[in-house]
């Protein structure tokens, strides 16, 4: 029998694993775009997705004041 806390911990671990896999996929995707020297439109599309998903904020991360 699992306690409520054990189930919650298991759910957190599953969520963390999914997040890790998603981030690895994103890294592999941008690495492939760079390696294959894809057109700027592909790079822009990838970057737009990161901005839309809240992973990158150009004005904050570049240090524009």
C-alpha positions in Angstrom: 0.0 0.0 0.0 1.2 3.4 -0.9 0.6 6.5 1.2 -0.8 9.7 -0.3 2.7 11.2 0.1 4.3 8.3 -1.8 1.8 8.8 -4.7 2.4 12.5 -4.7 6.2 12.0 -4.8 5.8 9.4 -7.6 3.7 11.9 -9.6 6.3 14.6 -9.1 9.1 12.3 -10.3 7.1 11.3 -13.4 6.5 14.9 -14.1 10.1 15.8 -13.6 11.2 13.0 -15.9 8.8 14.2 -18.6 10.1 17.7 -18.2 13.7 16.5 -18.5 12.8 14.5 -21.7 11.1 17.6 -23.2 14.2 19.8 -22.5 16.5 17.2 -23.9 14.3 17.0 -27.0 14.5 20.8 -27.4 18.3 20.8 -27.1 18.5 18.0 -29.7 16.2 19.9 -32.0 18.2 23.2 -31.9 21.5 21.2 -32.2 20.1 19.6 -35.4 19.0 22.9 -36.7 22.5 24.4 -36.2 24.3 21.3 -37.4 22.2 21.1 -40.6 22.6 24.9 -41.0 18.8 25.3 -41.5 17.5 28.6 -42.8 16.9 31.4 -40.3 13.1 30.7 -40.5 13.6 27.3 -38.8 15.8 29.0 -36.1 13.1 31.7 -35.6 10.3 29.1 -35.4 12.3 27.2 -32.7 13.0 30.4 -30.8 9.4 31.5 -31.0 8.3 28.2 -29.5 10.7 28.7 -26.6 9.4 32.3 -26.0 5.8 31.1 -26.3 6.4 28.3 -23.8 8.0 30.8 -21.3 11.5 29.3 -21.5 13.1 32.3 -22.9 12.5 36.0 -22.6 14.7 37.9 -25.0 14.4 41.3 -23.3 15.2 39.8 -19.8 17.8 37.2 -20.9 19.8 39.5 -23.2 19.8 42.2 -20.5 18.1 45.0 -22.3 17.4 47.7 -19.8 
